[in-house]
């Protein structure tokens, strides 16, 4: 279990098909951005609704990560899950290398 998962979440397991779909969509979209791994856990959001917590681990890439590509990841995963009948919302958490640059944020 992760920090986001509670015992009651075990009533809402993630099927192998759902996990594969999430991984496939993210791999296609984010491999060029340094995606190294994806971990999917069921959980409950702050309202107690079942959701999918998706932890994405990235390696350091040069010149940097494109935020426009990242912004498409939740939408793409949600659409793929909806098509297969999965109604839990995917909450994506991005874990970047400490030295990672995000393109376009140099002057923030």
N, C-alpha and C positions, 0 to 999 in steps of 0.2 A: 504494500500500500504506500501511496505517496502522501505528502502533506495535504493534498486535496481530497483524499479518499477516506471514506468512513465505512464502518462495517455494514451499514444499511445499503451501501452502494453495490454490495456483492449480489443483490437481487437484480441488478441491471448489468450483466456482463457484456463485454464487447466481443461480438462474434469475430471469427477469423476473417470472414468476408468483409466486414466493416473495417477491420484493422488493415487488411490488404488494400482496400480501396483508398483509405486515407494515405497510406504509405505510397501507393502508386501515383496518386494525384500530386502529392508533395514532392516526390522524387522527380517527376516530370517537370514541375514548375521551379523547384529550388535547387536542383543539383548544381547548376551553374553558379549558384550563390554560396556554395560551400556546405550544403546540407550533408551531415554525417550520419544522423540517426533520428529516429522517431519513436517515441514512447506514448502509447495511448492507454489511458485509464478512465474508467467510468467514475462519475462523481455527481455531486449535487451542487447546484449553484446557490447563490445567497438567498434565493427564494425557496429552495428545497426542490427545485425541478431537476430531473436527471439530465446530465450533460456529458460531453466527452472532453476530458482534459488531454490535450495533445502537446507534448513537450518536444521541441525541435532543437537539436544540437548542431551547431555549425563549426566548421574549421575556419581558420583565418584565410581570407581571400584578398587578392590585390586586383584592381586598385581599391575595391570596396563593394559593399552590398547595395543593390539597386532597390530603393524603397518602393518603387512602383511595382516591381515584381512581388515583393513581400505583401503589398496591400491586396493582391489578388488571391493570396493563399487561403484565407478564411472563406472567401466567396466561392472559390473553386472546390474546396472540400465540402462546403455546405451543399452546393448544387449536386455533387456526386452522391452524397449521402441521401439527399432528398429523393433522387432518382431511384435509389434502391430501397426506399421505404424507411430509412433510418431518420427519426425525427429529433434526436438529441442534437443540440447545438454544439459545434466543436469550438472549444476555447483553446486557441493556439498560444503557446508560450515560447518565445524565441530566446535561445541561450547562445549568445555570440561570444567569440574569443574576446578577452579583455582589450586587445589592441585593434579590434575590428573597426574600420571606418564605414560609415553609412554615407553613400554618395549624396551630395547636395546639402549636407548638414555642417559643412566646414565653418560656416559663419554663424552658427547658432550659439 
